[in-house]
Amino acid sequence: MSRSDWEVVIGLEIHAQLNTASKIFSGASTAFGAEPNRQASAVDIALPGVLPVLNRGAVERAIRFGLAIGATVAPKSVFARKNYFYPDLPKGYQISQFELPVVQGGAITIRVGEGEKAYEKTVNLTRAHLEEDAGKSLHEDFHGMSGIDLNRAGTPLLEIVSEPDMRSSAEAVAYARALHALVRWIDICDGNMQEGSFRCDANVSVRRPGGPLGTRREIKNLNSFRFLQQAIDYEVQWQIDTLEDGGRIQQATVLFDPDSGETRMMRSKEDAHDYRYFPDPDLLPLVISPEWIARVQGELPELPGAMKARFVDELGLSAYDATTLTASKEMAGYFQATVDAAGAALAKPCANWVMGDLAGRLNKAELEIADSPVTPAQLAGLVRRIADNTISNNIARKVFEALWNGEGGAGADAADRIIDAQGLKQVTDSGAIEAIVDEVLAANPKSVEEFRAGKEKAFNALVGQVMKASRGKANPAQVNDILRHKLGS
Amino acid sequence: MSLSLEQVRRVAQLARIELTDADAAATQAKLNGIFDLIEQMQAVDTTGIEPMSHPQDLATRLRTDAVSEADRRDAFQRIAPQTENGLYLVPKVIE
């Protein structure tokens, strides 16, 4: 039996750290990288007698998220205590939400795979709730003791829980990427995975297609998309092997070891935590008015799904181009600014340049699009000169490289200055092109003969010679026409 | 409803409270007394009444998202049993 005899069922829990200035229940800073315990207030370290006061900014970000995924933003939600003992949780409980979370339901559309095999799928969300992060335990050697840093304690998190709708590691990664792009798009989380701002837990089980759900194991704390994929792939194979060898899967929490590529048991169901949730008496219910929701709705940027549809409907882009261009807020913003400057009629060449030469050059230089040395206005200026036949696509690549290197100055006319300075203007004067063509024909009688004998390749060689003789500046379409005309007659 | 002795021990274990056999029996009796009270309340007809999560029917107050706490690490750590490099030291726990 093989993998195809089994259906994989995956649900994800993602912790997105909300990008507030202060903590969810205290006025301590959330800035990353401070000296240990410099940003741990009396509330965060749980001194007796302190009381939590909820951060409006954290709630507002939860509302933004709820609206962005078409969920219900609960008019009334409740904070609960999740009880467990661990040294980096000084209160002995984490304030979270249990029965009544702030965001309920919702869905997100993902695109899985590439090329012709790519498909779209809707993943439903169960809920998203607000909670506080714990501190950090450092287990390096402190004379056989553990060191506790509570700077992270009380940092606001949105835990986003999906339905078990994913059927492969590729779908799980596509979903995680889509959520990652969305939380950055609506500016509620910086998405920095190295700093732990976006962490994934994956619930994985396998079953016979159509059969009852299998027992799941939860892989904790995956902090890169690659690890998410590797961990799920390993776990799926392990579960299938175990079942096919006649074994049973026991519910458990496992950790992924990136070095060995394996998952290993952290705790079984027997010693699983019994969190004894109950409503936190320190906090009254969170009430969110319709007016507040309406205001947040009004402040939301155009969402990736809507922008993608607009790119297809109004700009005439393909679904693939529109998806690629809305993969991140920065990419979409760059493209939009380029089209705004170049004109909507040039949307397709703008898209080609952004996804092609620009993306390739950025990739080579290991730069993000936000740090591109070529601005949207400069790129638009370049695209316009291709469109109006001032330069050919080939020459445009030269101009692009010059723009990249900072030539031509700022603004939309940077390309024009480079074209002028380097004399790159396309030759469209048919008299001038004819003269070059005549020279080339005279110098290459062999090619002419071959062409007349029916070798189409010889024609291309002649075009190449003309382009070379014009130093790339002759209009290729005109060169074609004139050559055909002269050879045909 | 009442709690078995085993359930009492489990709750004590979860709460990290050490109970002697005698303590466990006494605690069981006390807790079951509370369950008797709950049972009495359960008898009240609450059909159509929305459950409350807090005895006061109010909404939680919200603070503006601004940093208002100064660094008071030195004062806090003065009363800690053991610290090093700004960290609180605790008996080693690895999960």
Contacts between the chains, C-beta under 8 A, distances in Angstrom:
chain1	res1	chain2	res2	distance
A	20	B	65	4.9
A	21	B	65	5.5
A	21	B	66	6.2
A	21	B	67	5.5
A	22	B	63	8.0
A	22	B	65	5.5
A	22	B	66	6.0
A	22	B	67	5.0
A	22	B	68	7.1
A	22	B	69	7.8
A	26	B	69	6.2
A	27	B	63	7.1
A	27	B	66	6.8
A	27	B	67	5.9
A	27	B	68	3.2
A	27	B	69	4.4
A	28	B	67	7.0
A	28	B	69	4.4
A	29	B	67	4.6
A	29	B	69	7.5
A	35	B	86	5.6
A	36	B	85	6.7
A	36	B	86	3.8
A	36	B	87	5.0
A	37	B	73	4.8
A	37	B	76	7.4
A	37	B	77	7.2
A	37	B	86	5.3
A	37	B	87	6.9
A	37	B	88	7.2
A	38	B	71	4.7
A	38	B	73	5.5
A	38	B	86	7.2
A	39	B	69	8.0
A	39	B	71	7.2
A	40	B	73	7.1
A	40	B	76	7.4
A	41	B	69	4.1
A	41	B	72	7.3
A	42	B	69	8.0
A	42	B	72	7.4
A	42	B	76	7.5
A	45	B	76	6.1
A	47	B	76	7.6
A	53	B	61	6.3
A	53	B	62	7.6
A	53	B	63	4.8
A	54	B	60	5.5
A	54	B	61	7.4
A	54	B	62	5.3
A	54	B	63	6.9
A	55	B	62	7.2
A	55	B	63	5.9
A	55	B	65	5.2
A	56	B	62	4.1
A	56	B	63	6.4
A	56	B	64	6.0
A	56	B	65	6.0
A	57	B	64	7.6
A	57	B	65	2.9
A	58	B	65	7.2
A	59	B	62	6.6
A	78	B	53	4.2
A	79	B	60	7.9
A	83	B	14	7.5
A	85	B	16	5.7
A	86	B	93	7.0
A	86	B	95	7.5
A	87	B	88	7.9
A	87	B	90	4.4
A	87	B	93	5.6
A	100	B	53	7.4
A	137	B	93	6.8
A	138	B	87	6.5
A	139	B	92	6.9
A	139	B	94	5.6
A	142	B	84	5.7
A	142	B	87	7.2
A	142	B	89	5.5
A	143	B	89	7.9
A	144	B	92	5.8
A	145	B	82	7.2
A	145	B	89	4.4
A	145	B	90	6.3
A	145	B	91	6.2
A	145	B	92	5.6
A	146	B	89	7.1
A	146	B	90	5.4
A	146	B	91	7.3
A	146	B	92	5.0
A	146	B	93	5.7
A	146	B	94	7.7
A	147	B	84	6.6
A	147	B	85	7.3
A	147	B	87	3.4
A	147	B	88	7.1
A	147	B	89	6.0
A	148	B	87	5.9
A	148	B	88	4.2
A	148	B	89	7.4
A	148	B	90	5.8
A	149	B	86	7.6
A	149	B	87	5.7
A	150	B	88	7.4
A	266	B	95	6.8
A	267	B	95	7.5
A	274	B	10	8.0
A	274	B	14	5.8
A	276	B	14	6.8
A	279	B	53	3.9
A	279	B	54	6.5
A	281	B	54	6.7
A	283	B	54	7.8
A	283	B	60	5.4
A	284	B	54	5.2
A	284	B	56	6.5
A	284	B	58	5.1
A	284	B	59	5.9
A	284	B	60	4.0
A	284	B	61	7.7
A	285	B	53	5.7
A	285	B	54	6.3
A	285	B	59	6.2
A	285	B	60	6.4
A	286	B	59	7.2
A	286	B	60	5.5
A	287	B	59	3.6
A	287	B	60	7.4
